Amino acid sequence: MTPNNGLRLLPWTGPDDKPCYLSTDDTAGYLSRLADHAEGVQLELGADLLDHALEVLAAADSDPEELRLLATDLTAALRDTLRVAASRGDRLVRPKGLPAHLS
């Protein structure tokens, strides 16, 4: 996670899978709302994928290709979830007097 420097980490990446950031004071602006929506969709898809993973792992007849695809999809969902968590964590207001390493 990068320190909060006034930029919002967006829930998508740019060219070469590099992070994208938004610089704005308007948390209700179009791009902020679009990012909020994208984060919600990513988290929802991750929850759905988790349900599917539990079903696949409970099935005794899951084949290696299905498990490999599941691992790939879970990896992508975890990456998205960590990006959302980092973005939201960066936007939390730190209480006065709290050292940076404790936030």
N, C-alpha and C positions, 0 to 999 in steps of 0.2 A: 504494500500500500504506500502511496506517496503522500507526503504531508499536504494538508489543505492549503493551497495557495490561491484560493478564490476561484479555481477552475472546477467544473463539475465533470467527473469521469462519466462518459456516455456509455450506454449499454451495448454499443456496437463498436466495431473496430474499423480502421481505415485501411489503406493500401498496406500490403505486407503484414497484415494482422497487428498493426500498431494501434495503441489506444487513441481514442478521440476525446477531446475535451470541449466543453462549452464555457465561455466566459460571458456571464450575464448577471445582472442584479435582479432580473425579473423572473422569479421562480414560477410565475403563472404564464410566462410567454409561450409562444407556439413550440419552440424547440424543447423547452423544459417539459411541457405537457406531453410532447411526443416521446421524450425519453422516459417519463414516468409511465406512460402506457406500454412502451417496449419492455421496461423492467417488469411490469406486471405480467405481461404475456410470457416472458422468459421464466419467471417464477412459477406460473401456472403450468407451463409445459414441463418444467422440471418435476413438479408434483405429480403430474400425470405419468411421466416417465418412471418415477419411483414406484408408483402403483404397478405399472407394467413389469418393472424389474422384479418386484416381489412375486408376481405370477410366474414369470419365466424361471426364476430360481427355485420356485416350489415345484415346478414340473420336472418329473424324473426323466422325461424324454427330450429335454432341450439339447439341441445339437451344437457343436462347437461354433459353427458359423453364426447361429442365432446369438450365442453368448458373446462372440466377438463384436457383432453389431451392437448388442446391448451395451457392452463396455465402451464402445466408441460414442454412442449416444449419451451415456451417463457422464463420460468425460467432458463432452461439450456442455451438457447441462450444468455440471459442477463449475466449469470455467465461467459460464454466464452468471451463475449464482454468486460466485466469489467476486465478480466484477460489480454486480449490483450491491453486494455487501460493502465493498470498498467505497463505492460511490456514495452510498447512504451514510456510511461511517464518516467519510470526509466532510459531510455536510452537517454533522451533529455539532451543536454548540457546546464547547468545552466550558465547564464551570470555571469561574474566576479562581485563580490560585492553584488549579490542578496542573501539575507538571505535564508537559507534552507526552512523556513516555508512559503516563498512566491513562491516557485517553485513547 
